C-alpha cells in the first residue's frame, strides 16, 4: 500500500543551525501539506502545495522557514536558523484534492 | 476565522462503557467535519467524515449545526480504541484542514 514517506525521522540540532526535512507524497497526489505539531496540540498547517505551486503559506514564518516542491512531486521544508521554539513534530500529508489527507510518520525536531 | 474546540485533553473509560469525545466548531462557511485518529506508534489517519454518515470501528459522529458540534460516540469501548483523536474542520475554499487540540482516550481493561 502506498504511503507518504518522510526523512529523517528524528533530527537534533543546535539553535542557529539550518535543518531540512524531506517528504515524498503518495504517487499521483497533487496536493501536499506541511504541518507543525507542538506537543499537546493539534497539527497546524504551515504550507500547502498544489502541484509545484504554493496555495497557502499564511502560517509559515517566512523569515526563517521555506518550502519548495520544484517538480510537483517531493518536497523540502527548511528552517534557517533554527530556534528553540521550533522543536516540534513536522508532518507531511498528501491528497488527491479531496479532504481526506494521508499522513507521513513525521520528523521530530529537537533544537538545543 | 475558524475554531475547533476539543474540551477534554484526556478521557478514560472502562472497557465496555460508552464513550463520547466532544468537538465544537466555529466556521463562517458550510462546515465539513472529520475525525482523525492516531494509534500508538502509527500515523495520523482518517477515522470518519460527517458527510458519509457511516460507522467506522463502531464509532459514529453526527454533525449538529444548531449546536455547532460533531461529537464522536461509541456505545461499547474496546481496549484497541485507546488512541489520540483529533476533530478537524475542512475549510472548503482553501481545501485544507484545521485541527483541534486532540483528546487522548484511554480504555481501561
Interface residues (C-beta under 8 A of the other chain):
Chain A: X3 X4 X31 X33 X40 X41 X42 X43 X44 X45 X48 X55 X56 X91 X93 X97 X99 X100 X101 X102 X103 X104 X105 X106
Chain B: X4 X9 X32 X34 X43 X44 X45 X46 X49 X86 X88 X90 X94 X95 X96 X97 X98 X99 X100 X101 X102
